[in-house]
Amino acid sequence: MPQRDVINIGLLGFGVVGSGALQILERERESLANAAGCRLEVKRVADIDWQRPRPIHVPPEKRTTDALEVVRDPEISIVIEAIGGVKPALDYVLEAIANGKSVVTSNKEMMAKEGRQVMEAAAAKGVDICFEGAVGGGIPIIRPLKESLAGAGLRRVLGIVNGTTNYILTQMQQHGREFGDALAEAQQKGYAEPDPTSDVEGFDAAYKLAILASIAFNSRVNLESVYHEGITRIGAADMAYAQELGYVIKLLAIGADTEDGLELRVHPTLVPRDHPLASVADVFNAVFIEGDAVGEVMFYGRGAGSLPTGSAVVGDVVDVARNIRNGATGRVPCTCFEQKRAKNIEEVVGKYYLRLQVADRPGVLASIASVFGEESVSIASVVQKKTTGDRAEIVWITHDVKEHAMQKSLQRIRSLPVVVEVSNLIRVLAA
């Protein structure tokens, strides 16, 4: 097959990710040509608003407001989708594939929700679909999972995969701030959106976990199977108790391949201070992997931003360009060869941190401990330090217990006359 000297690229969306990718494509033009074996030319850029200021100039003749002009252009071989969300991005991606174009995307929501449809379409047309930038920004993780770690016998994936929540929790941990104040600062600095729901309620991390777990465990994960819980109930008191007990609190995405099914959950977690993930601070991300053959491996770096995510996108573009030149597109677009059962959150076994406000009088500890005993919840430690008026604050740490038993205990504890408030329940990372 004759090789090509130039491969034309079309770019959909010219916001944070799209502009970052274009900057790298222009700045590293010569080295990228050497890496790909041909020149990479951005032929068309589609965006709905060309009045916004951009960090890089696009000549008027390359601009369009019609994405279909890009995905239907017969001279374009690679389409970069940087629109985000499911609609209309999915329609344009499927149209590009139908027209024989390979696609590079950083769209975690689209790939988490519609990845099967996209991959099957790409396989049918014999083109590539690459999405390294969808998880971890500039951290290389998708390709290592698919290739370098394919024989590692992966058993568990732990991720701090949302920079916004990690920044908020870091500020709370290091400076004693409450959630609302830390969120406001994150918004002021541009780390959090005006509507931060996707980040702080765990949706963003759930999208990323669905992608990571599908690849790590070779089984397609439906997003509905991923339990998610946000950080809005974490308070400065929880941070202080965690520190006293030898932990830090992180929003973790946890995937595990167990004998009775996949565990898939996103929630705040007490992480032991000596665990590598405990030191991941501010907007940085990290993915910690455990495998039978490889032991423990961690990938760490900037999880978002124009240039970090743009670099992941450009890396995919180079890979696709090499495949196009060698007639090797559409080799193995999906690695989900199995159909593993996903466990319900109530089946998961783990340790728990429970903070209660109770009446400050004799017999309180005994009445609560009695409930735990009747529900087979074993207590590892109890801390009572804070007393205000006729109230006391108590923190309990459990041994391993099934979620169902813990939730049943909690329901009964809430109804005890001596319990004023269940302030928080946080899961504890197993060793």
Residue, then its C-alpha position, 0 to 999 in steps of 0.5 A: m500500500p502506498q504511504r502518504d506524505v500528508i494526513n489531513i485533520g479536522l477539529l470539532g470544538f475549539g474550546v479548552v481541549g481543542s485549542g490545546a491540541l491545535q497549539i501542540l500540533e502547530r508548535e511541535r509540527e516538525s517532531l510530530a511529522n518525524a514521529a508519524g512519518c508524515r506531515l499532519e495538517v489541520k485542514r478545518v476547524a469547526d466551532i459555533d462561536w468564532q468571536r471568543p478570544r483564543p490562545i491560537h489563531v486559525p486562518p479564516e479559510k479554515r474556520t467553519t460553524d458547520a461540523l458536518e463540513v468537517v466530518r464529510d470532507p473527503e480530504i480529511s482522514i482524522v477527526i478530533e472531537a473536542i465538543g464534549g457531552v453526548k449530543p451533538a458530539l455522538d452524531y458527528v462522531l458516528e457520521a465521521i466514522a460512517n465516512g471512513k474517518s478515524v476519530v480521536t476524542s477526549n469525551k469521557e461522558m460520550m465514551a462512558k455512555e455510548g462507547r459500545q456504539v462508537m466502537e462497534a461502528a469503528a470496527a465495522k468501518g475498519v477505522d480507529i477510535c482513540f480516547e486517551g484524553a478521556v481519563g486523566g488528562g495528560i496522564p497516559i493510562i488508556r494505552p498502557l492498560k490496553e497494551s503494556l499491562a494487557g498480561a498483568g492480570l489486573r485485579r484493582v484500579l484506584g483513581i483520583v481522577n477529578g482535579t476539581t474535587n481533589y483541589i477542594l479536599t486538599q484545601m479542606q485538609q491543609h487549611g481547615r476550610e469548609f466545603g463551601d469555602a473551598l468550592a468557591e475558591a476553586q471556582q474563582k481560580g477556574y478549577a470548578e465550573p459555575d455549576p460544579t455538580s458533575d464534579v462534586e457529586g461524582f458523575d465525572a469520576a464515574y464516567k472515567l471509572a466506567i472507561l478504566a474498568s472496562i479496559a482493565f477487566n476486559s468487560r464492558v461496564n454499563l455506567e448504571s452499574v457504577y455507584h457514585e457519591g460526591i463530597t458535599r457532605i465532607g466537613a472540616a471535622d471529618m478532615a480533622y478526625a481523619q488526620e488524627l486517625g492516620y488518614v486523608i480523605k480523597l474522592l476515589a474511583i474504585g474498580a475491583d475484579t473479584e470472584d463474585g463480580l466487579e466492584l465499581r464505586v466512586h465515593p469519598t474514602l479515608v486513605p491511609r497516610d502511607h498509601p501513594l494516593a494520599s500524597v496526590a494533592d491539588v488538581f493532580n490526578a493519579v491512577f493506582i493499579e494492582g495486578d497479579a504479574v505487575g504488583e503495584v503501579m501508579f500513574y501520576g500527573r495533571g488530570a485536566g487543562s488545555l495542554p495536558t489533555g491536548s497532549a493526550v489527544v495529539g498522541d492519539v493522532v500520531d498513533v492513528a496517523r501511523n496506522i493510516r500510513n501502514g494500512a493498519t486501522g481498525r485492528v482491535p478497537c475494543t478489548c471488552f472480551e468478557q461479560k462480567r457481573a457487576k456487584n451491587i454496592e450492598e454486596v461490597v465489604g469494607k471498613y467504615y468511618l461513622r461520625l455521630q452527634v449523641a446525647d452526653r450521658p451514660g449508656v450511649l456508647a453501650s446502646i450504639a454498640s449493642v446495635f452494631g453487635e446485633e448486626s454483626v458489625s465489629i468495631a475497630s476503634v472509638v473516639q470521643k473528644k468533642t462535647t458541646g453543652d449536652r451533646a457529644e461527638i463520637v467517631w467509630i471505625t469498623h472492621d470489614v463488614k458488608e455494606h448491607a449490614m452497615q446500612k441496616s445498622l445505620q438505619r437503627i442507630r438513627s432511630l435511637p433516642v440518644v442519637v441526635e444526628v448521623s453527621n457522616l458515613i465514609r468508607v475506608l480504603a482496604a489495604 
